[in-house]
Amino acid sequence: MTISRERAADLSRRIVERLRKTPGVELAAEPELVRTRLVQAFLEFEREADAIGDAVRAKLLARPRHPTEGSREWDLLYSEEVGRAFSALVSRGE
C-alpha cells in the first residue's frame, strides 16, 4: 500500500486536530512541528515496509521450490515472513 505525501499530511493534520480537542491532552511542541514529524513517521514507515516486502519477496523467490506469486501458498508464506520481519524489528526496538 502506498501512501502519498498529501495523504500523510492529511492524516497528520487530522491526528493533531483530534489531539488538540481531546480533554487532558496537551501538545508538548508546536502543532506544525508535530504534524511534520507525523508525516515523516508515516513516510519512513512506508519505506521500511517496502524494504521488508522486497526482502521477503527475494527470500521467497530464492527458495529451491518457490511458490508462484499470487497463489494462496505465496500469500500465506509472504504474510508469515512479513510478520516475522516486523516482529524482529519491534523486538530490536527499531
C-alpha positions as CSV (number, residue, x, y, z in Angstrom):
1,M,0.0,0.0,0.0
2,T,1.4,3.3,-1.0
3,I,0.7,6.5,1.0
4,S,1.2,9.8,-0.8
5,R,2.8,12.7,0.9
6,E,-0.6,14.5,0.6
7,R,-2.4,11.7,2.3
8,A,0.2,11.5,5.1
9,A,-0.2,15.3,5.6
10,D,-4.0,15.0,5.8
11,L,-3.8,12.2,8.3
12,S,-1.3,14.1,10.4
13,R,-3.5,17.2,10.4
14,R,-6.5,15.1,11.5
15,I,-4.5,13.5,14.3
16,V,-3.2,16.8,15.6
17,E,-6.7,18.3,15.5
18,R,-8.1,15.4,17.4
19,L,-5.3,15.6,20.0
20,R,-5.9,19.3,20.5
21,K,-9.6,18.7,21.0
22,T,-9.1,15.8,23.5
23,P,-9.5,16.9,27.1
24,G,-6.4,16.4,29.2
25,V,-4.1,16.2,26.2
26,E,-1.6,19.0,25.7
27,L,0.9,19.0,22.9
28,A,4.5,19.5,24.1
29,A,5.5,21.1,20.9
30,E,4.0,23.4,18.3
31,P,1.2,21.7,16.3
32,E,3.1,22.3,13.0
33,L,6.2,20.6,14.4
34,V,4.0,17.6,15.5
35,R,2.4,17.4,12.1
36,T,5.7,17.5,10.3
37,R,7.1,14.7,12.5
38,L,3.9,12.6,11.9
39,V,4.3,13.0,8.1
40,Q,8.0,11.9,8.4
41,A,7.0,8.9,10.5
42,F,4.3,7.8,8.1
43,L,6.7,8.0,5.1
44,E,9.5,6.4,7.0
45,F,7.2,3.5,8.0
46,E,6.2,3.0,4.4
47,R,9.8,2.9,3.2
48,E,10.6,0.3,5.9
49,A,7.5,-1.7,4.9
50,D,8.5,-1.6,1.2
51,A,12.1,-2.7,2.1
52,I,10.8,-5.6,4.2
53,G,8.4,-6.6,1.4
54,D,11.2,-6.5,-1.2
55,A,13.4,-8.6,1.1
56,V,10.7,-11.2,1.8
57,R,9.9,-11.4,-1.9
58,A,13.5,-12.0,-2.7
59,K,13.7,-14.6,0.1
60,L,10.7,-16.5,-1.3
61,L,12.0,-16.4,-4.8
62,A,15.4,-17.7,-3.7
63,R,13.8,-20.9,-2.3
64,P,14.6,-24.0,-4.3
65,R,10.9,-24.6,-4.9
66,H,9.4,-21.2,-4.8
67,P,5.6,-20.7,-5.0
68,T,4.0,-18.8,-7.8
69,E,3.4,-15.2,-6.9
70,G,-0.2,-14.5,-6.2
71,S,-1.0,-18.1,-5.3
72,R,-2.5,-19.0,-1.9
73,E,0.8,-20.6,-0.9
74,W,2.6,-17.4,-1.8
75,D,0.2,-15.2,0.1
76,L,0.5,-17.4,3.2
77,L,4.3,-17.6,3.2
78,Y,4.6,-13.9,2.4
79,S,2.3,-12.9,5.3
80,E,4.2,-15.2,7.7
81,E,7.6,-13.8,6.6
82,V,6.5,-10.2,6.8
83,G,5.1,-10.8,10.2
84,R,8.4,-12.3,11.4
85,A,10.3,-9.4,9.9
86,F,8.2,-6.8,11.7
87,S,8.3,-8.8,14.9
88,A,12.1,-8.8,14.6
89,L,12.1,-5.0,14.1
90,V,9.9,-4.5,17.2
91,S,12.0,-6.8,19.4
92,R,15.1,-4.9,18.4
93,G,13.4,-1.7,19.3
94,E,13.5,-0.2,15.8
